[in-house]
Amino acid sequence: MFVAAFEPSANSGVGVAFTDRLGGISHGSYGPLNLGRTDDDDPAAVAANFALVRAALGVSRVVTLHQVHSADVLVVDDTTFPASRPGGELGGSAPGGLSLPVADAMVTTLPGVALCIRAADCVPVLLADAEARVVGAAHAGRVGLAAGVLAATVSAMRALGATDITAWIGPHVCGRCYEVPAEMAEAVAAAVPEAASTTSWGTPALDLGAGCEAQLARLGVPATRHGGCTLENDLLHSHRRDGSAAGRLGALVWLAAAD
């Protein structure tokens, strides 16, 4: 179920997890643990997958977004979701459901609430200040990274009192595999020079993980990478590899309940 996970008890009260394709109930090309694509997958199966993840992590709620490759950040508090959405994780992802907030990052100080970014090659970034008890999660694809989603997330966390932030960079398509047109590579590298790369076969590429790491370092946020390349690892969801058949992995961060 998890390609990498850190229990709050061993991580200064902050839980961190990145899911893989295994351990759920979805059928077909998505792999059993699909946490997105309810346009094609059975919404009931995705809801059940979220329930399995929620139980495995021991959290009371999982919050997700309608991600649109922006730099917008949602502050998650007690007023964010109506009582009619007790789990918080599906909303508008299911036909007839309530609309999910439109943003590409979240921050919160609420304990027991896991912020979940969904991805299938883009970079999920989780952040925390354990002492200040502030966590954040960001979806850093090519567009969002260049638009400043990480800086916006760090700024939102600092507005909630964070001063000593650490980050975890999750599974994503690596710079050896993420081939893009030369013009696109140049445009992203103009905003984030460290993202410039070359594929293993010698064509222009982007290393979004390196770009995220460099941006975070400039913001004073140390980061570590976890989970490897989504395209190279068949146990991970990858849109580049599987196209419209790709499911979505989850990157989750949460605060344990205070003693």
Steps between C-alpha positions, in 0.01 A plus 500: 500500500788741573822550308625713791347588836607658828294453815437813709650331807833467320483833319447767767122470487472537120374213283615470139395241242517442126273230359567250222256304280443210741261419782173646369188367327498674159499274195658520159795702378508743794638249744315421823582822689379782278437825690376699201349464152142468622398610152583145386550294816205409723462787752400245765828317445699823533309586818578155636867547410507825694336328795772234494773764494330698776478191720861399430624846599269538798370842394145628535479679166678523167469827310556526124476770234395555142853560374542730199877572485468833680691666784186535714512380861204394715509548878321198646318570826179397674290700253653357182265207448130467583381236744327323210844393375628303799800341330607808308671306226260476207246781473483611140711209380188284515205565269252720682741567783597831653767695313857469619690822572703608198866540599833321472621526858363485853617592848351426841554495876221247563611170656381171356424651159711366214562736210510291181652603168428265210748444218606266222836654389481855641688565822313473831676702770418466870617754757493538877618706793466245780567749779248756374259218404435621148494271195461559129468308175557618143447369147807617308460413135687679226259795493449530874871479577577784260202699633633486857271252675776400744579858599129563550467192720797594716365854532159369610663274758707786638184707531372226732813520715744260331866597522699176464352312205613164363381347171459154350498469119297202385502268198500674163625453145876552510723720287629197305144421384305827479557591136349832388535722192810719506292819519314372804820397672648843437191680630494305827877528544471877463288501816668206677851443358558187707213325320692482172591142412569252223336162453703181515473493121632856457193719439378809692334418830394643834604389846215636706629338818829687470307819430286450810803424715681813379198727549448367850868552584471864394202527735705358787320164494711182494346214303547128452375289210302177536343239274698520179380549142135439425563405137775250581321331792199290399373510859434875462239683293641674192308695238808505277511121505131408516325800341127518567523167683709653780360527851623746762725452800456696819754705695375560853622703795331543838549603861450251778261598773668702773567315829 
